[in-house]
Amino acid sequence: MTTDSPATTAPTRVAILFGGRSSEHAVSCVTAAGVLGAIDRTKYDAVPIGIAKNGQWVLAGEEIAGWSLALAVLPEVVAGKQSVSLAHLDGGHQLVVSEAGTVPQELGAVDVVFPLLHGPWGEDGTIQGLLELSDTRYVGAGVLASAIGMDKHFMKVVFEAAGLAVGPYVAVSDREWTVDPAAVKDRVAALGFPVFVKPARAGSSMGISKVDSLEGLDAAIAEAREHDLKLVIEAGIVGREIEIAVLEGRGSDAPRVSLPGEIAMLDGAHHAFYDFEAKYVQGGAVNLSCPAKMPEADIARVQEQAALAFDAVGAEGLSRVDFFYTEAGELIINEINTMPGFTPSSMYPQMWAASGLSYPDLIDELIQLALNRKVGLR
């Protein structure tokens, strides 16, 4: 007499998308290395797909595991002869590899896509729109929320409409700066100094400068315009930098919020603000503490406002919401990031770890949220 062995369930197949065309390409590569090192391989079949700077999709190899921003040469996805695409075939989502002069090869079905892309052409709704067209489930915010979260100007407009306090700022279009730079300078001068000059649609502190006088404005604007022709120039705000990690609720539940984290520049770090090197390269430049030391009532207030910001832009999956917390106890929202830094040492996973959710469990939760999300309009 024989008995049938129990059926085994195939691991969920997750396409990890990283790299991309933005100036945050290297950060995305390191984020992918962190996720691929922590994802539960017994539960998920992870397929790493890199996007080269020219936009080509390629299958990535094991070299990802050693990627770091501390390397002499920053990690980069290299374009090759073979390209990968995601095709909607036979009612499913198939990975297809193609090369000039050869027959395309199917690599099998994909259940969900995990876009670990930072900046334009990935975090801004473009990849999300591509996935929506084929009813492909994916981790993170949808098209509109991603676009709002990427554009610091329209983000502030939405926050103000939701009743959140926003600091003084000036939005500068390419046309405005080209046609009448003197008028732009007058508007900036009215903010008072110092100001922070930022590309409107970039992250990881790319192209951001602190300007202490009108004389330094031209150079700062030129640097920011290397990343985006649209700019946001913000008045400097004196306050502690407080962050909240937000995670979509299950089903119809409200968004979940972490304990607050705080970023503080250390003495002798030689950074005027929390820039790219302080975030990712120079160890010991900043102190990241969670939970931040705040009165319980203010902790509850900043958590409530973070959840409000998440809902205001229509976010899904994950977001990090950043605030300034003044000595008077005022909370001024700085920004929402719909695909925050996601390496094991990044603030978003650290805040959830301090709140009781480990990095591997956080990855698992995000994938499960995506799998349970309905496709189409929602």
N, C-alpha and C positions, 0 to 999 in steps of 0.2 A: 504493500500500500504506500502510495506517495502522496505528499501534500504539496500544493502550489506554494512557492515562496511568495512572501508579501511583495506587492508592487512597490517599486521605489519611485519617489517623486523627483523629477529632474530639477536641478537648481534653477532658480529664476535667472534669466540671462539679462545682464545689465551692461549697456554700452556706456563706457565712461568717456565723455567728450572733453577734451582739454586743448590748451594751446591757444589758437585763434589769431586773428589779424590785429588785435589791439596792442598798445604799448605795455599791457599787462600780461603778455604772452608767457614770460618766464614765471611769473607768480602762479599762473594757471597750471603750468607744468609741475611746480612743486606741490600745489594743492592736490593734483592727481596722484602724485607719489604718496602723499599721506593717506588718501582714501584707499588706494590700491593696497597699501600696506596694512590697513586696518579692517577692510571689509571681510565679512564672514564667508570664507571660501566654501564652507560646507553648505551654505544656504544660497550663495550667489555665484554665478559664473560671470566674472567680470571680463569684459572685452575692451581693452584700452584703445581708443581711437584718437589720434592726435590730429589737430588742424594746423597745418603749416602757415607761415606768415603770408603766403600767397593764396591762402584759402583752400588748398588741397587737403582732403581727408586721407589719412594713411593709418595702417595698422601699426601700433607701437609695440616695442619689445621690452625685454626685462631691464634695459638700461634705465628705465624710469625710476626704479627703486633707489638709485643712488643720487637722484637729482636734489640739488640744494641751491639756494640763492647765495650761499657763501662760497661757491665754487669760483675759480678764476675766470671760467667762461660760463655765462648764464645758460641754463638748459633751454633747448630749443627743439621743436618738432621740425624735422628736415623733410622737405618734399622728395618724392621718389617717383619711380616709373609706374608703380601701382597705385590706384586710387580706390578709396572705399566710399560707397554710397549706401544710404538707407532707402530701400525700395519697398513699396506696398505691393506685395505679391501674394496671390492665393489667400487673401483675407488676413494675412499676417504682415509683419514688418521684418524684412530680410536684409541682412548685410550682404552686399555684393562687392566683389573685388574685380576691377577691370584694369586692363593694360592695353595699350595700342597694339593692334594686330593680333589680339588673342580673344578667345571667347570668355565673357564674364563668368565668374565663379561665385556661386552662392555660399555664404559662410554660415547660414542658419538664421533662425528667427531671433528677434530681440523682444523682450517683454517690456522693458522700460529703459529710458535714456537718462543718464545723470550728467547734465551739462555743468562742468566745472570751469566755466569760461568767465573771465572778468573783463569788463569794459565793453566798448562797442563791438558789434558783430558777434554777440554771444550773450551778454548780460542785458542787452537793451531791447529784447523782444524779437530780434531777427531770427535767431535759432528757434525760439519758441514758436514763431509763426510758421517756420518750416515744419516743425513737428506737429503743429495743430492741423496743417493741411492734410496730413496722412493719418490723423487720429492716433498718433503715437503718444503713449503716456510718458511723462518726464517729470523729474524732480524740480521743484521750485516754482517761482512766480510765472504767471502767464504773460501774454503779449503786452497788454496795457500796463499792468503793474511793473513789469520789467522796464518798459519805456519810461514811465514816470520816475521810477527809482534811479534810472540812469541819468536823467536830465535834472540837474540841480535847480534850474529855474522853475520848471513846471512842478517839480516836487514841492517847492516852497509854496507855490500857488495852491496846491491841493492841501497842504498842511494848514495854511491860513484859513481855507474854507472849512476845515474840520475843527477850527477853534484852537489849534496849537500855536504857541508863541514862537515866532520866527524872528531872528535877528535882522537888522537893517542890511540891505544888499542892493546891488545894481546888476541887472542882466545886460550884457553887451553882445549884440549880433555882429556878424562880420561886416554887414553893410554900414552899421553905425560907426564902427571903428575906422572903416575905410573912408567914409564920406566926411565925417566930422570928429576926428580924435579929440579936438579941444573940448567939444561938448561932453564927450565921455569923461574926460579928465575933470571937468567941473562937477559932474555928477558924483564921481568917486571922491573928490575932495570934500564934498558935502557930507560924506559918511564920517569923515575924520580919520586920522591915522592912529595906529597901524590898520592896514587892510590885508585881506588874503585874496590873492588873485588865483582863480581856479578855472581849468577847463570845465565847461558845463557838463560834458559827458565823458568823464574819465574817473578812474578810481586809483586806489593804492597810493594816493598822494602824488600821482604823476603830474608834472607840470605846475605844481602849486608853489607859490612864493609868498612870503610875508614881506610886505612893503611898509617902510616906516615914514616915507615922505614922497611927495609928488615926483621928485627926481628919479626915484627908482621904479616908477610905474611903467615906463616904456619897455624896459628890459623884461620885467615880469610878465607883461602882456605878450611880448614876443615869445617868451618861453612857453606860456600857456597855449598860445595859438599853434605851437608845434604839435599839440595833441588834439585840439578842437578849435575851430574858428568861432564858436560861440563860447562866451565866458560868463562866469558869475564872480562878482567881486563883493566880498563880504566885510562888514565892519568887524574889527577885532572885538572879541567878547572876553572879559575877564571872568574866569570860572573854571571849576573842575570839569574834566571830560569824563562823563558817565555814559556807559553803554549797557544796553539790554539785548539779550538774545531772545528772539521770538520764534516760536515753533507753531505751525498750524495745528489747530485742534482736530481731534478725530471726529469724523462725521459732522454733526452740526455744533460741536462744542466750540467754545470761544478759544482764541489763540492762547497758547501757553507761554509764559514769560519766565526768564531765568532770574536769578539774583543779579543785582547790578554789579558791573565791573567798572574799574577806574583805571585810566591811563595817566601816568605822571612821568614827566621827563626827569631823569636823575641829574644831580649836580655833576658838572664836568662832562656831560654827554655831547656838548658842542652841536646841539641841534636847536634851531629857533622854534621848531614845532615838531609834531609827530609826522615826520616825512618818511619817504620810502626806505632810506637806510635804517632809520630808527625802528621801523616796523619789521623789516625783513632781514637786514644784513648785520648791523652792528649789535652784537650781544651786549647786554648791560646798559643800553642807552635809555631804556624805559623800565618802569615798574608797572606790571599789570596785576592789579589786585582784585579779588572777588571773594566775598562780597565787599563792596565799597562801604566805607564807614559813613553812614547816613542815619538820621533819625528814622524810626520805623514808619512814621507817617509819610516821610518823603520817599522812602523805598516803595511804598504802596503807590504813591502818586506817579513816580517815574515808570513803574511797571504798567500802570493804567494808561499812561500817555503813549507808551511804546506799543501796547496792543491797539490803541486808537489809531496810531500812525500806520500800523500793519493793515488794519481794516480800511483806512482812508484811501490807500492806493490800491486796495483789492489784492494784496499779496497772498501767496500760497506757499506752502512748504516752509521756507526759512527766511528770516531777515534779521539783520542787526540794526538797531536804532540807536543813534548817538545824540547825546544832549550835552549842553553846558549847564552846570549847576552853580549858581552864583552864591556869594556869601549871604545874600538876603534870602536865599532859599528858592529863588526863581529858577524854573526849568525852561530852557530855550532849546528847541529841537534843532539839531544841525543837519542830519540827513538820515535816510534809510538806505540800507545796502541789501538788495535782494539776492545777491550771491556774495556774501562776505568772505573774507579770507578763511580758508577751511583746512589749513594744515593742522596737525595735532597741537602745535603751539600757538595757533591763532586765537584771538580773543573769543570768537563765537563758540568753538568747542570747549575752550577753557571755562567759559561761564556756565555752560551746560554741565560740564564735569563737576564744577563746584555746586551745582544745583541738583546733582544726583544722577545725571545721565552721561554715561561714558561715551567716548568718541566712537567706538564700534557700534554701541547701541544707538547713538545719534544717527549714524549712517543707515542703520537698519530701519529706524523709524521714518526717516525721510523717504527711503525707497518704498516702504509700505504705504505711506501717505499717497505717493504717486500712483502706486498700483491700484489703490482703492478710489482714486479720483475718476469721475466720469469724464469721458472725452466730449469734445464739442463745446457749445456754449454752456456756461454754468454760473 
